[in-house]
Amino acid sequence: MAFVAEPVVGATAGAVPATAGYLQRIREICDRYDVLLILDEVMCGIGRTGSFFAFEQDAVVPDLVTVAKGLGAGYQSIGAVLAHEKIYNQIANGSGFFQHGHTFMGHPMACASALATIDTIVDESLTAKVLHKGQGLQSRLQDAIGELPFVGDIRGRGLFVGIELVADRETKAPLAIETQAHKWVKSIAMDNGLMCYPMSGTIDGRLGHHILLAPPFIISESELDELVSKLSVSLSLAANKWGR
């Protein structure tokens, strides 16, 4: 009935973009067998990856796309589903009736915040700035922590960046879950004035640690330096705790 995917996988895998050509191939298969392509951009959409929709960088158009989080810029909770015109027309030219809704649907304050967010992103050309600053962030991270023995990968798009933590840099063998690396990173980084999003279970729901970074679109160059500096210090201190 439908194929559902994140163009850039968020919390569960740590900012992993789809392999080049993958979503295009999925789109072809969905079209061949009349299967809907639904893309989840709750985390990676609304400018986060350097384009308004993350799927733009994969040169595909989904049938449905879900968005939230960045839609309200952190000021107001809001989510939305956008539908391709063929989905709309199928409903409009059929029964014309679509049973859906929830308690706070159409909340005026939430919708106002979303419209203001979209206007700001467009008027201030923030997607281009996100792309540029994202490149700067990854470059800084590579220079500061890219050669650490427990950093297996630094990846992502725009200001949506993941750092993989491993036991062995060459083999990419995961850290033991007993190290609780994600918890050490989170607490020590917080003590150092940095909020980040460490997780475990990247590989199989249990093994695999990563850190997710998603700074604000308006982060300055000096703040990028501060972010990387605080993360570098926090990682070194956390590694001592988990036994490196």
Secondary structure, 3 states (H helix, E strand, C coil): CEEEECCEECCCCCCEECCCCHHHHHHHHHHHHCCEEEEEECCCCCCCCCCCCHHHHHCCCCCEEEECHHHHCCCCCCCEEEECHHHHHHHHCCCCCCCCCCCCCCCHHHHHHHHHHHHHHHHCCHHHHHHHHHHHHHHHHHHHHCCCCCEEEEEEECCEEEEEEECCCCCCCECCHHHCHHHHHHHHHHHCCCCCEEEECCCCCCCCEEEEECCCCCCCHHHHHHHHHHHHHHHHHHHHHHCC
